């Protein structure tokens, strides 16, 4: 591919620079030359693209579109200045292995950098501007309003997809030493935006590993990052690594992970999680180190959920996100430690799938012990998968008490959230809990124990633990916390709190009885 250096494009009717390698082999007069034998044009390398400008075109300043450009060597777009274009500064669409090094991306209509279904994209040393003061003044002199004043049109700095597209790619987006400024324009404006607004997030499993690799700075940016579009489409398990704590809301610069703001993801992450700004759909979990994992199984109508069980016998239920005709994929981002994975149907009964594949998606920069996932099968064939790294990171049981359900439930179902505050005696008292479903309206008997909603409390002393599962609204349930009958066991200093549908119930400090029931 050619060299581009020191060019300027301005005032074009549609687009500025456009890179679109055609599919297939070389055509034309040179196709029979020996040096062109076997060349795949989708893998052509970009020899040089440096110190080029584009401004004042009506649509895209630069486009890489649409034929799956996958160069053998990383394509480097160096010091591109793309500004005051009608819609987008630069669009990378179905590409991989591209680095934007340096440059200025600002004052473009609604996207500065739009990475759409593109993998292994690095943005380093760039300045990304929403709408600068000088551009506002220029618009005012022309009696024109900025596009970002339109509440129906969001202004984004860097926008990227949450689903990895290329089989051989290792991650999605990486940001390093990027400065964001002037996104204080009202409306739904974000410096960093996760999610594909064209509803092409694949099977709703996050695997386009995204890293904020240090040196991320913000000036006049009310909302730094949002993933609400991804959440609205069903992607509720993102985990973006913040290596230097640049987005840590408490200002401590303690590194961590930015995760989906829901119960399940925060429980799995552990650590201390704090919600980011309103309408971001994200939380910041500091001082944690997570490995994103996907589990793929043969599709079967029986499978409804995957259940992860950690060393404290705490269960985390992941509802099936979406299935095609042949395969089902589940995803999670897990701390160090061992987890068992099992599968259940809609009635809570165990189902043993065929052809289980476990994939570790992109090693985190942080260091930790291995994350080990073991599939519980009737005839075990899958070996535990591990991803070893250095320096152990302690894993703590969940301690927060969120109120939002971890995932959306199916029609006529609701997520039951169970919060239990334990005391220091749960080990010696052999405390435990369970949920039962009423099997007969006439007798009122509760003899059907709900699979996945029971367990021991012996290893969670003096803490608050949370459990939950999607259950049918048409059924009646009983939640019970108990300890071994013994004269010295006089109940628990704590509480049992349950939310299900529109109902919330709690019983506290149940010292007068050895059993607490809701």
N, C-alpha and C positions, 0 to 999 in steps of 0.2 A: 504494500500500500504506500501511497505517496507521502511526501513531507509537506507540512503546512506551517509556515513561520511568518509572523509579522503582518498578517492580513487584517483588513477591516471590512466588515459588512454593515451597511446601514440602510434603513428605509425600505427594505424589501417588502413585497406584498404579503409574503407568507412565512417562510423560514429562512434562517441564516445558513450555517454549516449543517450538512446532512451526510452522515456516514451510514451507508446501507450496502454492506457486502452481499452480493448475490449468492444464491445457493448453487451448489454443484461445482464442477471443475471449470477451468479457464476455457473461454470461448474465443472466437475470432481468429485472426491470422496467427497469433502466437500459441495457439492451443497445442500444436504439435512439437513445440520446442522441448528439448529434453529437460531443461530446468523447470518447466511448468508441468511436468508429468506428475499426476496424482495430487496436485494442489487442491485443497478444499478452500474455496473463497471465504467461507465463514470463519476460517482460522487464520486469515491473513493478518500479519502484524502491522501495527501503525508505526511507521518509521520515525516520524516526528510531528508533533502538534504543539506548538509553543508560541506564546506571546501573540495570540490572535484576539481580536475584538469583534463584538457584534452588538449592535444596539438599534433600537427604533424599528425593528421589524414587527409585523402585525401579529405574529403568532409565536413560534418557537425560535429562540436564539440559536440553539443547536440541538440536533436530534441524532440519536443512534437508534435506528428503527428500520425494519421490524424483524430482520431475518436471523436472529439467534447468533449474533457476532460473539465468537469465542476464540480470541486470538491465542496463539501458543505462548506468546510473551505478553506480560502485562502491558496494556495500552495506557500510556501516560499523556493526559491532557494537561499541559503545564501553563500556568498563568493565563488562563482564559478569562477575559473580561466580558461578561454578558449582562447587559443592563438596559432598562427601560424598553423591554420588548413586551408585546401585547399580552402574552399568556405565560410562557415558561422560559426561564433562563436556559436550562439544559435538560433534556429528557433522555434517560437511558431506559430502553424498552427491550426486554428479553435479551439482555447482554450479560456478559460475565468477564471478570478479570480486567477491570478498568480502574484507573486511579486518576482522580482530579487533584492535582498538586498545585497549591497556591491559587491565585486568581480571585476575581471579584464576581459575585453573583448577587445582584440586587436590583430593586425597583422594577422587577418584572411583574406582570399582571397578577398571577395567583400562585405560581410555583417558582422558586428560585432553582432548586435542584430536585428533579423528580425521577427517582429510581423505581421503575415500574416493572415488577417481575424480573429484576436483575440481581445477579449474585456476585459475590466477591468484589464488591464495589468499595473503594477506599476514598474518603475525602480528607485531605490533609493540608493544613496550612491555608485554608480558604477563609475569605471574609464573606459572610452571607447576611444580606440586608433586606429587611421587609420593605420599608418605604422610608427613604432618607429625608432629612429636613429639606435639603436642596430640591429634591423631587417634589415634595409637598408644596414648596414655594412656587416652583415652576407650574404645577397644576393649578394653583390658586391664581396665578397671573393669567392663565388661559381659561379661567372660569370653569375648570373641570374638577370633579370629585375623585379622590382615590378609589380604586375598585374595592379596597378592603373596608370601605365604609358600608358596603352592601352586606347585610347580616346573612344573606343566603350564599355568599361567596367567601370561602375561607382562604386566608393567606398563609402559605406554608413556606418555611425555609428549606429544610431537607425532608422529603417525603419518600417513604420506602415501603415495600411489601413485606409481609411477615411469613410468606411461604417461599421456600427454596425451590427453584425450578430446574437447575442443571444438576444432573446426577453426579458429576465430578467436582462440583464446587464445595467449598468448605464452610462458607458463612454467607450472610446476606450483606449487611452494611457495617463499615467501620469508620468512625469519626475520630480524628486526631488533630489537636491544635487548631480547632475551628472556632472562629469568633462570630457570634450572632448578635445583631443589633437592630433596633428600630422596628419591632413588631408590635408597638403600642398604637394600634390603629383601630381598636374596637373590633367587634365581631368575633368570629371563631378563628383567631390567628394564633399559630403555633410555630415556634422556631424549628422543632423536630416533630414530625408527624408519622406515626406508625399505622399503616393500613392502606389497602388498595381500594379506593373509592369506586372502582369499576366492578366490585364484587367478584374478584378473581383470586380469592385467597385459598383456592384449592380445597383440601379436605378439612379445613378449619383447625389444623394442627400447626402450631408455631415451630418452625425449624430453620428459618432464615436467621441464623444466630447474629445478633447485633451487639457491637461493642462500642462504648464510648472510651476511647483509649488515651484519655488524658488531655489536658490543655483546652477543654471546652469552656468558653467564656461567653457571658451574656451581658448586654447593655440595652436598657429600655425594652426588656422582653417580659411582659406580665406572665405569660404561660410558656414555659420552656418546652414541654413535651406532652403529647396526647396520643392515646390509642383508642379513643372512643369509636372511631369508624370500624376498626378491627373488632372491637367488642360487639358492636351492633350487628355484625355479620356472623358472630359465633366464635371468634378467635379469642378465647378467654384465658390463655395460659402463656402469655409472653414473659420473657425474662431477659432483660437487656443488662449486660454487665457495665458498670460504671467504675472504671479502674482507679480513678483518682478522686472519686466522691464529688465530682463537679456539680451534680444535680441533687446532692444530699440536702434536703430541705432544712435541716437544723444548722447548716453552715459549718459543720465540723470537718468537712472534706474526708470523712471516713468512707472508704469505698464500700460498695455493695451492689445490689441488683435492683433494677426498676422492674416491677412485676405487675401483672394484672391485678386490679383492686377487687379481689374476691376472696372469700374465705379459704377455698381449697388451695390456691396458689400461695397465699401467705402462710398457711399452716405448713405446707411442704417446705417452704423456704426457711421457716424458723427465724431466729434472730428478732431484732426490733424493727417493726415495719410501721412507717408513717405515711399517711396519704399525701399525695402531691396536691397541686392546686385543684380547685373545683373544676369539674367537667374535663378532667384529664383521663379518668378511668385507670389510674396508675397509683401504685404505692412504692415507697422506697424502703427496702429491707437492707439495713446496713450491717457490715461485718459478717456477711454470709458468702458462701461460694457454691454455685449451683452448676450442675451438669444437665443439659437438656437431653432427654432420651425420647425416642419414639419406639413404639411396639406395634408391629403389624401382624395381623392374623388373617386366616381365611375367613371370608364373609359367611356368616350364618345368621338366620333370623332369631336364633336363640340368644345371642350375645346382646346384652343391654349395657353392661358397665364393666370397667376394669377396677379392681380394688387393690391398692397398695397398702401393705402392712409393714410398719417399721419395727425396730427392736423393742419399742415400748408397747407393742400390740395395738398401736393406734392405727385406725384404718382411714384411708383417704379414697373416696369414691370418685371415679372419673366416668361420667356418662358418655356413651358412645357419641362422638362428635358428628360423624357422617360416614356412610359406607357406600362403596360402589358395588358392582356386580360380583367382584371376586375377593376384595381385600378390605379390611377395616384397620384404621390406624388410630392409635391413642398417643398422647404426648404428655410429658411432664418435665419439670426442671427440679432436680433433686439435690439435696446436700450430700455430704459424705455419709457413708453407712450402707447397711444392707437392707434391701426391701424385697418382700415377696409380692408377686403380682398374680392375682387370680381373676377369674371372670365369672359373671353371674347373669342370669336371665332376669326378666322383669318381675318374677316372683321371688327373687333373692336366692335362687338355687344355683349351685355351682355348675359351670359349663366348662368343658375342657377343649380348647380350640386346637386346630391343626396348623402346621407350618408357621411357627412363631419366629419372627425376626426382630431382634433388638438392635437398635442403632444409637451410638453416641454421636450427638450432633455438635461438632466444634468444641474443642477443649477450651475451658475457661482460662483466662490469664492468671486469675488468682490461684493459689495452691491449696490443696486439700488432700485428704486420704481418698481412697477409691470409693466410687459409687457403684454398688453391686445390685443388680436386679435379677432375681430368680423367678422364673415362671413356674407356677404350680400346675402340673399337668397330670393327667391320669396315667399316662405312660411317658415319663419324662424323657425328652430327647434334646431339649435346648440346654446348652451349658450356660451357667451364669455369665453375664457380660460385665466386664469391669473396665474402668478407665483410670489407671493409676496416675497420680500426681504426687508432688512432694509436700512436706510440712503439713501435719494433721490440723484439721479445723474441727473443733468440738461441735457435735450436733446436739442441740437441746430440744426437748419436747416442746410443742406449741404452748404459748402462754397467753396469746391475745384472745379477745372475746368479740370478734366481729359479728355483725348482724346481717350482712348480705349473704344470700345463698351463693355457693361456688359456681354453679352452672344453671342454665335454664333447664326446667324439667319438661317432660312430655305433657301433652294435653291431659287434663283432669288429674294432674299430680302436682305436688308442692314439695319444696325442700324442707325437711325437718332438721332444725339446728338444735343441738343438745350441748349445753355448756355446764360443766361440773367443776365446782371449786372444792378441792380436796384439802384434808388436814394432814398433820404429820404422822397419823396413826394408820394410814391406809394399808401399809405393808403388814403390820402385825395383826390388823383387823381383817386382812384378806378381803378388802372391799372390792366390789365389782358392780357392773351396771348392765342393763339389757333393755331392749324394746320388744314388746310382745304385741301381736295383732289379735283382735277379738275374732274368734272363730264362730261364735253363735250369738245372734241378737237375743234369742230366747233365754239362754242360760247366762249370758254375759260373761262367758269364760274367755280368758286370755291365755291360750295355750300354745299359740303359734309364735315362736321366737323369730324375729325378723333377722335374716342372715345379713351379717355385716354391721349390725347395730347391737353389739354386746362386747364385753371384754373385762379384763382385770384393771383395777386402779392401783395396784400395789407398787408400780414403778413411777407413779406421778404424785409424789408427796408435796404438799404445800404449793400447789400450782393450779392453774385453771386450764382445763383441757376442753376441746371441742370436737364434736362428732356430728355426722349428718348424712342424709341420704334422701333422694327423691322417693316419695311414697304416695300411694293413691289417696286422694281426698275423700273418697267414698268409704274408707275403712276407719275403724276406731283402733287406737293404739294406747298402750300403757307403758310408761317409762319408769324403770325401777332402779334405784341404787341401794345396795344392801351390803352387809358385812356378815362374817361367819358368826352364827349364834354362840355367844359366850358371855358369861356374866360380866366380864370386864369391858366388853365392847358396848359403849353407850351412845353410839351415833357419831355423826361427823360434824365438825365445825366447818361449815361451808354452805354451798347451795347447789340446787339442781334447777337449771333454767331451760325451758323448752319453747321454741317458736315453730309453729306449723300452720301454714295457711294464714288466716287472719287472727289466730289465737296465740297468746303468750301466757305461760304459766310459770310459777317459781315457788319452790319451797326452800327455806333457809334454816340453818342451824338445827338440824333434826336430831336433837339429843335425847328426845323422849322415846325414840323407837329405833330399832335396828334396821328398819326398812323405810325408805322414802319413795312414795309412788305419786306420779302425776298421770 
